[in-house]
Amino acid sequence: MTLLKAPNLYDYRDPVLFVIDTFDYRRKADEAFSVRRWAKEMGLSSPVQIADILNRKRSIKLKDVDALQLGLGLDPTQKLFFQLLLKLTAAQTQEDRMLFETLIAHHLPGADDHTLRTDNDDVFSHWSNMAILTLCRVPGFQVRVDTLAEVFEGRVDRTRIETAVALLLNEGLIAIESDGCLRRTSTSVATHTDRPNLGAHSYFRQVADLSKEAISLPLDEREFQCFSFALSPRQMPIAKELVRSLRTRLSALTDETASQIYQANLQLFPLTDELKQPFRTSYSNSSSLPGSFGSRPSAR
């Protein structure tokens, strides 16, 4: 008897093929399995939608993912990966394809091995903790309590620095080298994704206050951008990944020439409740076309 192997989502770049292969796998494992039965598992009133996807007569849309998640048995992490595959197949430009290929690569099993995740609120309770961790990545910089005190003079007192170093050492986020310098033990440190962390909340408030102070800096020393745009709540997981990808790209700029620590604050949140009134299906002018809703002030 030949053992059937369930399709592995992470082996696919075509989400429709994954759906087709999953259906074939289940049908071979159970001859009574059918499109109609699968549609019922997904909470769909008709099998037509699934049949059209299986026959490639209909593309998969983001609004279909909640139902497909049930039929495909996807956990939340796999659901996000599936959504990224959808965005990759829908990409219209090479730049967009490269972006989503990068996001997909970051979500492959094992891709996060160099990120240390912690639930300790204290790690994120003060912005200087993260700044010290960043300094430990600066090539050639000798990180000791004395040098940290010089860097943060006027901003963070020595007692606060000593407390931060002791905390980071205790958490295993930094280590002491033979020459007495501090080094990071992982490429990055983060909270568990989309899990509340009170320390992180404190950190966010602190760096928001720091950004208010930074508004007065010369334009060539800072970049402030903000804008509003229309988005379906279904797109929020993808939007979060785009924000996170910018964080990764900016961090990758660190090299042997790095000589200063910068703070980048990236926020994404709703300004309104979800719109309920009926929408027009046609638009009278280009200013009200979908995709033209975004508005922003000049970057100053």
Protein Blocks (a to p, Z undefined) as FASTA:
>chain_A
ZZdddddfklpcbfklmmmmmmmmmmmmomkbcfklmmmmnopabfklmmmmmnopaccd
fklmmmmmmmnopafklmmmmmmmmmmmmpmbfklmmmmmmmmmmmgghklmmpccdfbf
klmmpfklmmmmmmmmmghiacdfklmmmmmgokacfklmmmmmmmmmmnopaccdfkop
acdfbfbdcddehiacfklmmmmmmmmmmmmmmmmpcfklcccddddddddfklmmmmmm
mmmmmmmmmmmmpcfkbcbdcddddddddfbdcdfbdcdfbdfbfklgghilpccdddZZ
